[in-house]
Amino acid sequence: MVPWIIAGLGVGVAAAATARVARLVAKHEHRGWPVEWPIRRVSPEGFDPIFRLTSFGPSLETVVRYSSSMGVHGGTSDREAWILAVLATRARIMFEFGTCTGKTTHLLAMNSPADAIVHTLTLAQGQEGQYAGGAGDDGHDTRAALRESSAAGFVYSNTPEESKIRQHYGDSKAFDQTSLAGKCDLVFVDGSHAYSYVVSDSRKALEMVAPGGMVLWHDYRGFYKPRGVYKALNELAKDVELVHLKGTSLIAYRRQEGPTGVSSSARE
Ligand SMILES: C[S@@+](CC[C@H](N)C(=O)[O-])C[C@H]1O[C@@H](n2cnc3c(N)ncnc32)[C@H](O)[C@@H]1O
């Protein structure tokens, strides 16, 4: 009897350890079994030729100003920050869903042309009552969104780049994007990760992006956490050509110069 109990415990511990490793690989490396990754994975170069590798590594066109993600919980990784900063070098109008500390906002402002404008939207301290979650939203995603809505100031405050930044406050479902429709060269979707918000913010982002412009989403990490991003983007990928940038949790879309290539159901 005792050997069977010990064997059973051993199997249980091994299964729990395997599940934990799978979860960590999904969260940090954005790949791996048993998660399905239905969105096609491409190298950053496969999405934009600016990331092509030379015999020395990334080209000099990709040299940007940025600060490390060290000690920043839940923000972009160094690789993700670099990709966003490089894409900003050619963007004049940008929009970010979810400001948090303003780290990415500042990166976009620092690396963009002198006449560029970065719009960024966040739910501020005291605006939690505006949050309008949907019935199918995961409780963890909702709690994280509300917890992150407490920034008392921003990294970019009192910097020379502040003049390029337009800070908007309020709930993203209530945000009226019509004045920016078809105008943004780069939209970064990183607000609430709850399903109903990712659906709503993505629709707005696809409406705001200019011909030839791009939309990037953060935190595509499999079905563990945040669940809303994974579910909403897998659904969106059925209508819109999305790619998953290798080595990152970034999902990317480029609007064609001509007709959008986005079905009306995805934009409505
Ligand atoms: C993950 S953080 C954003 C990180 C930031 N983009 C960066 O790269 O450093 C999420 C942000 O979304 C904001 N947020 C959460 N729910 C929101 C909502 N319903 N409307 C607008 N902003 C929201 C939070 O206040 C927080 O600032």
PDBQT file of the ligand as one rigid body, heavy atoms in Angstrom, charges set to zero:
ROOT
HETATM    1  C1  LIG A 301      -0.541  47.222 -18.338  1.00  0.00    +0.000 C 
HETATM    2  S1  LIG A 301      -0.760  48.866 -17.876  1.00  0.00    +0.000 S 
HETATM    3  C2  LIG A 301      -0.138  49.741 -19.267  1.00  0.00    +0.000 C 
HETATM    4  C3  LIG A 301       1.364  49.687 -19.408  1.00  0.00    +0.000 C 
HETATM    5  C4  LIG A 301       1.913  50.727 -20.354  1.00  0.00    +0.000 C 
HETATM    6  N1  LIG A 301       1.280  50.661 -21.652  1.00  0.00    +0.000 N 
HETATM    7  C5  LIG A 301       3.389  50.541 -20.523  1.00  0.00    +0.000 C 
HETATM    8  O1  LIG A 301       3.817  50.003 -21.556  1.00  0.00    +0.000 OA
HETATM    9  O2  LIG A 301       4.132  50.915 -19.612  1.00  0.00    +0.000 OA
HETATM   10  C6  LIG A 301      -2.489  49.052 -18.057  1.00  0.00    +0.000 C 
HETATM   11  C7  LIG A 301      -3.012  50.469 -18.022  1.00  0.00    +0.000 C 
HETATM   12  O3  LIG A 301      -4.354  50.443 -18.519  1.00  0.00    +0.000 OA
HETATM   13  C8  LIG A 301      -5.135  51.297 -17.756  1.00  0.00    +0.000 C 
HETATM   14  N2  LIG A 301      -6.538  50.863 -17.811  1.00  0.00    +0.000 N 
HETATM   15  C9  LIG A 301      -7.086  49.767 -17.229  1.00  0.00    +0.000 A 
HETATM   16  N3  LIG A 301      -8.396  49.721 -17.486  1.00  0.00    +0.000 NA
HETATM   17  C10 LIG A 301      -8.681  50.807 -18.256  1.00  0.00    +0.000 A 
HETATM   18  C11 LIG A 301      -9.877  51.300 -18.818  1.00  0.00    +0.000 A 
HETATM   19  N4  LIG A 301     -11.026  50.662 -18.658  1.00  0.00    +0.000 N 
HETATM   20  N5  LIG A 301      -9.811  52.434 -19.545  1.00  0.00    +0.000 NA
HETATM   21  C12 LIG A 301      -8.640  53.094 -19.705  1.00  0.00    +0.000 A 
HETATM   22  N6  LIG A 301      -7.468  52.655 -19.181  1.00  0.00    +0.000 NA
HETATM   23  C13 LIG A 301      -7.491  51.528 -18.461  1.00  0.00    +0.000 A 
HETATM   24  C14 LIG A 301      -4.571  51.193 -16.360  1.00  0.00    +0.000 C 
HETATM   25  O4  LIG A 301      -4.901  52.341 -15.630  1.00  0.00    +0.000 OA
HETATM   26  C15 LIG A 301      -3.086  51.110 -16.668  1.00  0.00    +0.000 C 
HETATM   27  O5  LIG A 301      -2.583  52.411 -16.764  1.00  0.00    +0.000 OA
ENDROOT
TORSDOF 0
